[in-house]
Amino acid sequence: MSTKRIFIAFAKEDESQRNLLKGQSLHTDSPFEYVDLSVKEPYQTEWKERVRTRIRSSDGVIVLVSRHTAAAAGQLWEIRCAIEEGKPVVGLWAYSSDHTRPSAMAGVRIIEWSWPAIASFIDAL
């Protein structure tokens, strides 16, 4: 099985959930390479160019979806960029008690957070 490069899009408020996903990928026979691009600077053209390059080089994109997503300008841009670049995109509910679907995810499948569900998406890439 080849290693897959996955871009993770998340709202800054959901960084702890991103860290959990990172930890999960390290403590399993993970079939993917984790690409981390935490936002630590303003959303400027240069930042967007670097993110687009990383998205282009990925095999697919996992979006951590929560009530914060609808107001997360950087994450919303990453979702649009991934769709523009024709990358396979799947949403992953960041919290079991929060299934707030943002309009940016219209038409994008959102799955429950489970290793089999995540592996199924990655295996299909």
C-alpha positions in Angstrom: 0.0 0.0 0.0 1.4 3.4 -1.0 1.5 6.3 1.4 -1.1 9.0 0.7 -0.6 12.7 1.3 -3.6 14.2 3.1 -4.2 17.8 3.6 -6.2 18.6 6.8 -8.3 21.7 6.8 -9.5 22.9 10.2 -10.7 26.0 12.1 -8.1 27.4 14.6 -10.7 26.8 17.3 -10.6 23.0 16.4 -6.8 22.7 16.7 -7.1 20.3 19.6 -9.2 18.0 17.3 -6.6 18.3 14.6 -4.0 17.2 17.2 -6.1 14.2 18.1 -6.3 13.2 14.4 -2.5 13.6 14.2 -2.1 11.4 17.2 -4.4 8.8 15.9 -2.5 8.7 12.6 0.8 8.1 14.5 -0.5 5.3 16.7 -2.0 3.1 14.0 -0.9 1.5 10.8 -1.8 4.8 9.2 -2.1 4.6 5.4 -1.4 8.3 4.9 1.2 11.0 5.3 -0.1 13.9 7.4 0.4 17.4 6.0 0.2 20.1 8.7 -0.1 23.7 7.8 -1.3 25.5 10.9 -2.2 29.1 10.3 0.1 31.4 12.2 0.0 34.5 10.1 -2.5 36.7 8.4 -4.4 35.4 5.3 -2.3 37.1 2.6 -1.7 36.1 -1.0 1.6 34.5 -0.2 0.0 32.2 2.4 -2.7 31.2 -0.1 -0.1 30.3 -2.7 1.8 28.1 -0.2 -1.5 26.4 0.9 -2.5 25.9 -2.8 0.8 24.2 -3.5 0.3 21.8 -0.6 -3.2 21.0 -1.6 -2.1 20.4 -5.2 0.6 18.0 -3.9 -1.9 16.1 -1.7 -3.9 13.0 -2.7 -7.0 14.2 -0.9 -8.4 16.6 1.7 -10.0 15.9 5.1 -12.0 18.8 6.5 -12.6 18.9 10.2 -16.2 20.1 10.4 -17.6 21.9 13.4 -19.7 24.9 14.4 -16.5 26.9 14.0 -16.1 26.1 10.3 -18.7 28.5 9.0 -16.8 31.5 10.4 -13.2 30.2 9.7 -12.1 32.3 6.7 -8.9 30.4 6.2 -10.5 26.9 6.4 -13.3 28.0 4.0 -10.7 29.2 1.5 -8.9 25.8 1.9 -12.2 24.0 1.1 -12.8 26.1 -2.0 -9.2 25.7 -3.1 -9.4 21.9 -2.8 -12.6 21.8 -4.8 -11.1 24.1 -7.4 -8.0 21.9 -7.7 -10.3 18.8 -8.2 -9.0 17.0 -5.0 -11.2 14.4 -3.3 -12.7 16.1 -0.2 -14.4 14.5 2.7 -15.7 16.2 5.9 -15.0 14.6 9.2 -17.3 15.6 12.1 -14.9 17.1 14.6 -17.2 16.5 17.6 -19.8 13.8 18.0 -22.3 16.3 19.5 -21.8 19.0 16.8 -23.2 18.3 13.3 -23.5 21.8 12.1 -23.1 21.7 8.3 -21.6 24.9 6.8 -22.8 25.9 3.4 -19.2 25.5 2.1 -19.7 21.8 2.6 -22.8 21.6 0.4 -22.4 18.5 -1.8 -19.4 17.2 0.2 -19.9 14.0 2.1 -19.3 14.3 5.9 -18.4 11.1 7.8 -18.3 10.2 11.5 -14.9 10.2 13.1 -13.8 6.6 13.1 -10.6 4.9 11.9 -12.5 2.6 9.5 -14.4 5.6 7.9 -11.2 7.6 7.6 -9.2 4.6 6.2 -12.0 3.9 3.7 -11.7 7.5 2.3 -7.9 7.2 2.1 -7.9 3.7 0.6 -10.2 5.0 -2.2 -7.7 7.7 -3.3 
